[in-house]
Amino acid sequence: MTDVHHARSLLEAGRIQDGLNLLAQGAKQDDPDALNALAHLALSGDFVRRDLPLSRDLFRRAARAGSVAGAAAFRAFVANGTGGSSDWPAAIRLLAQDSSGDPSAERELRLIEAMKLSDSGEPLGTFTSEHISSSPDAILFPSLFSDAECDFLIEVALPLLQPSTVVDPVTGKLTANPVRTSDAAAFSVAAESPAIHALCMRLAKASGTNVRQGEPLQVLRYLPGQEYRPHFDALGQAENQRILTFLVYLNDGYEGGGTRFMTSALTVNGRRGDALLFRNADDSGRPDPNSQHAGDPIEAGQKFVASRWIRQRGLSSN
């Protein structure tokens, strides 16, 4: 077995070629850990050129070598079309194949089977909605997610939670900021499993957008005293603006924590499964001053919410 920890130490010490050679030797022997490590490097672009098709192929090989994590990442890539075409039927076949030895895959498969989806994974039917405000432009979708879907998102997010960040307006990088004191888990393309992708496609259909316009789905947790102070989700003069925000309330049983808009009397306290869609900017990308909002402090209990920012144009995953 390849000493992946040693390979990473070499990379971080600046001995990049030595670290890559060690991983490559392991990959030649179909070592699943080495294949996974190289797949993640090709995905992130750390130490090597970013290469999503290569990352997809390396995760495929890791899965064939017996890696549960590699299999999960490969299923995600096949479902959401990272590094190649999206193939929903193939993703479901992989999920069914892996479910016999992976309880998380089995649970996902059951969750998807309860959804009303087309053969390509698109949601079927229409959604109940109520236009609750024109300024800001906001729509409420009652029970857009089921109880089981809400529980699933909370449970898969819990091990991934980290202190939330915001986009620095000067550098454009993510940074900690006291304006946002929650914890967050973001599902990047390798973690956007078939079930999460199906939920993202539901948000896309409900918002009238393409699923590729969405940033990675996030799950946020707010504990007592935590909040998201007044802010705008739009990104100033961004070339590919965040025009919409979709929030899905994942649980009940907490006090406080309303989504409050600063220039109107609108405060939304959604029940579990309810979703709030509001516009941050017009189609030209000009921010809406009435979209400023806050997540009020939690007074008791804890609040979980799923968040997806939607851009003007698609975000490439190939």
C-alpha positions in Angstrom: 0.0 0.0 0.0 1.2 3.5 -0.8 2.1 5.7 2.1 -0.3 8.5 1.1 0.4 10.5 4.3 4.1 10.5 3.4 3.3 11.6 -0.2 1.2 14.5 1.1 4.0 15.5 3.5 6.4 15.6 0.5 3.9 17.8 -1.5 3.5 20.2 1.4 7.2 20.4 1.9 7.7 21.5 -1.7 9.0 18.2 -2.9 6.2 18.0 -5.4 7.6 15.7 -8.0 8.7 13.2 -5.3 5.2 13.2 -3.8 3.5 12.8 -7.2 5.9 10.0 -8.1 5.0 8.1 -5.0 1.3 8.5 -5.7 1.8 7.5 -9.3 3.6 4.3 -8.3 0.7 3.4 -6.1 -1.8 4.2 -8.9 0.0 1.9 -11.3 -0.6 -0.9 -8.7 -4.3 0.1 -8.4 -3.9 1.2 -4.8 -7.3 2.8 -4.0 -5.8 5.3 -1.6 -3.2 6.6 -4.1 -5.9 6.8 -6.8 -8.2 8.7 -4.5 -5.4 11.1 -3.6 -4.5 11.8 -7.2 -8.2 12.2 -8.1 -8.6 14.9 -5.5 -5.5 16.7 -6.7 -6.8 16.7 -10.2 -10.1 18.0 -9.0 -8.6 20.8 -6.8 -5.7 21.8 -9.1 -3.4 21.7 -6.1 0.2 20.8 -7.1 -1.0 19.7 -10.6 -3.0 21.2 -13.4 -6.7 21.0 -12.7 -8.1 18.2 -14.9 -11.7 17.1 -14.2 -11.9 14.3 -16.8 -8.8 12.8 -15.3 -10.2 13.2 -11.8 -13.3 11.4 -12.9 -11.3 8.5 -14.4 -9.2 8.2 -11.3 -12.2 8.0 -9.0 -13.6 5.3 -11.4 -10.4 3.3 -11.0 -10.5 3.8 -7.2 -14.0 2.5 -7.1 -13.0 -0.6 -9.1 -10.2 -1.1 -6.7 -12.7 -1.3 -3.8 -12.7 2.3 -2.4 -16.1 3.2 -1.0 -15.1 6.9 -1.0 -13.9 6.6 -4.6 -17.2 4.9 -5.6 -19.2 7.7 -4.0 -17.2 10.4 -5.8 -17.5 8.6 -9.1 -21.3 8.3 -8.7 -21.5 12.0 -8.0 -19.5 12.8 -11.1 -21.7 10.6 -13.3 -24.9 12.0 -11.8 -23.9 15.7 -12.0 -21.8 15.6 -15.2 -18.4 16.6 -13.8 -15.5 15.7 -16.0 -17.8 14.3 -18.6 -21.4 13.9 -19.6 -24.2 13.4 -17.0 -25.7 10.0 -17.2 -28.5 9.6 -14.6 -29.4 6.0 -15.4 -25.8 5.0 -15.1 -25.5 6.8 -11.8 -28.6 5.0 -10.4 -27.2 1.6 -11.6 -24.0 2.4 -9.8 -25.9 3.3 -6.7 -27.9 0.1 -6.8 -24.7 -1.9 -7.4 -23.0 -0.3 -4.4 -25.9 -0.4 -2.1 -25.4 -4.0 -1.1 -22.1 -3.2 0.6 -22.6 0.5 1.5 -25.4 1.5 3.8 -25.2 5.1 2.8 -25.6 4.2 -0.9 -28.6 2.0 0.0 -30.2 4.9 1.9 -29.7 7.2 -1.0 -31.2 4.7 -3.4 -34.4 4.4 -1.3 -34.6 8.2 -1.0 -34.4 8.6 -4.8 -36.9 5.8 -5.4 -39.4 7.9 -3.4 -38.9 10.9 -5.6 -41.0 11.6 -8.8 -38.3 11.8 -11.4 -38.0 11.3 -15.2 -35.5 8.8 -16.7 -33.0 11.7 -16.8 -33.5 12.5 -13.1 -35.5 15.7 -13.7 -38.4 16.3 -11.2 -41.9 15.6 -12.5 -45.0 17.6 -11.7 -45.4 21.1 -10.4 -44.8 22.8 -7.1 -47.2 24.7 -4.9 -46.0 28.2 -4.4 -47.0 31.6 -3.1 -45.6 35.0 -4.2 -45.3 36.6 -0.8 -43.5 39.8 -1.7 -42.8 42.0 -4.7 -40.1 44.1 -3.1 -38.0 42.1 -2.4 -39.3 39.7 -5.0 -39.9 36.5 -2.9 -41.7 33.2 -3.4 -42.5 30.6 -0.8 -42.7 26.9 -1.7 -44.4 25.0 1.1 -43.1 21.4 1.6 -40.7 21.5 -1.3 -38.6 18.9 0.4 -40.0 15.9 2.3 -39.2 15.1 5.9 -36.9 12.3 4.9 -35.0 14.5 2.5 -34.5 17.1 5.2 -33.3 14.5 7.6 -30.9 13.2 5.0 -29.3 16.5 4.3 -28.9 17.2 8.0 -27.3 13.9 8.7 -24.8 14.0 5.7 -23.9 17.6 6.6 -23.1 17.0 10.3 -19.7 15.4 9.9 -18.7 18.2 7.4 -19.7 21.3 9.4 -17.1 24.0 9.6 -17.3 27.7 10.7 -19.0 29.7 7.9 -17.2 32.1 5.7 -18.1 35.0 3.4 -16.6 36.3 0.2 -14.1 39.0 0.8 -15.1 41.9 -1.5 -11.5 42.9 -2.1 -9.8 39.5 -2.7 -12.8 37.4 -3.8 -11.7 34.7 -1.4 -13.7 33.0 1.3 -12.8 34.3 4.8 -14.2 34.1 8.3 -16.3 37.2 9.3 -18.3 38.0 12.4 -21.3 38.9 10.1 -21.9 35.2 9.7 -21.5 33.0 12.8 -23.1 29.8 11.7 -21.4 26.5 10.8 -21.7 25.3 7.2 -21.1 22.2 5.0 -20.8 22.7 1.3 -21.4 19.8 -1.1 -18.8 20.3 -3.9 -19.1 18.3 -7.1 -17.4 15.3 -5.6 -19.9 15.3 -2.7 -23.0 16.2 -4.8 -24.2 12.6 -4.7 -27.1 11.5 -6.9 -29.7 12.3 -4.1 -28.3 15.7 -3.5 -28.1 16.3 -7.3 -31.8 15.4 -7.6 -32.6 17.9 -4.9 -30.6 20.6 -6.7 -32.5 19.8 -9.9 -35.7 20.3 -8.0 -34.5 23.7 -6.9 -33.5 24.5 -10.5 -36.9 23.6 -11.9 -38.7 25.5 -9.1 -36.6 28.6 -9.8 -36.9 28.3 -13.6 -33.1 28.0 -14.0 -30.6 25.4 -15.2 -29.1 23.2 -12.5 -25.6 24.3 -13.6 -26.3 27.9 -12.6 -26.3 26.9 -8.9 -23.3 27.1 -6.6 -22.7 24.1 -4.4 -25.6 23.3 -2.1 -24.8 24.3 1.5 -26.3 23.2 4.8 -26.0 25.8 7.6 -26.4 25.2 11.3 -27.3 28.0 13.7 -26.9 27.4 17.5 -28.2 29.7 20.2 -26.8 33.2 19.7 -25.6 32.5 16.2 -26.9 34.6 13.3 -26.2 36.0 9.8 -26.2 39.8 10.2 -27.8 42.0 7.5 -26.1 41.4 4.2 -26.5 41.1 0.5 -26.0 37.8 -1.4 -25.3 39.7 -4.6 -21.6 40.1 -5.3 -21.3 43.8 -6.3 -20.0 44.0 -9.9 -19.5 40.3 -10.5 -19.4 39.1 -14.1 -21.6 36.1 -13.3 -23.9 37.5 -10.6 -25.8 35.7 -7.9 -29.2 36.6 -9.1 -31.3 34.3 -6.9 -31.1 32.7 -3.4 -33.0 29.5 -2.5 -33.3 28.6 1.2 -34.9 25.4 2.4 -35.8 25.1 6.1 -34.7 21.7 7.3 -36.1 21.4 10.8 -38.6 22.8 13.3 -38.3 23.1 17.1 -36.2 26.2 17.5 -37.0 29.8 18.5 -35.9 32.9 16.7 -33.9 32.5 13.5 -36.3 34.2 11.1 -35.2 35.3 7.6 -35.8 39.1 7.9 -35.6 41.6 5.1 -34.3 45.0 6.1 -36.3 47.4 3.9 -39.7 45.7 4.3 -41.9 44.1 7.0 -41.2 40.6 5.5 -39.8 38.0 7.9 -40.1 34.3 7.0 -40.1 31.5 9.5 -40.4 28.5 7.3 -41.5 25.1 8.6 -39.5 21.9 7.8 -39.4 21.4 4.1 -40.6 24.9 3.1 -38.4 26.8 0.7 -37.9 30.5 0.1 -36.7 31.9 -3.2 -35.8 35.5 -3.5 -34.1 37.7 -6.1 -30.8 39.4 -5.4 -30.3 41.2 -8.7 -32.0 41.8 -12.0 -31.2 39.9 -15.2 -28.5 42.4 -16.0 -26.7 41.6 -12.7 -27.6 44.9 -11.0 -28.0 44.2 -7.2 -31.5 44.8 -5.7 -31.1 47.1 -2.7 -34.3 45.6 -1.2 -32.7 42.2 -1.1 -30.7 43.0 2.0 -31.6 40.4 4.7 -30.5 38.8 7.9 -30.8 35.4 9.6 -31.9 36.5 13.1 -30.2 35.0 16.1 -31.4 31.7 17.5 -32.9 32.0 20.9 -33.3 28.3 21.7 -32.7 25.0 19.9 -30.8 24.8 16.7 -31.7 25.7 13.1 -30.7 23.9 9.9 -31.2 25.4 6.5 -30.0 24.4 3.0 -28.8 27.3 0.9 -28.1 27.5 -2.9 -27.0 30.6 -4.6 -28.0 30.8 -8.3 -25.9 32.6 -10.9 -26.8 34.4 -14.1 -25.0 31.8 -16.2 -23.8 28.2 -15.7 -20.7 27.2 -13.8 -18.5 24.8 -15.7 -17.8 21.3 -14.3 -15.9 19.9 -17.3 
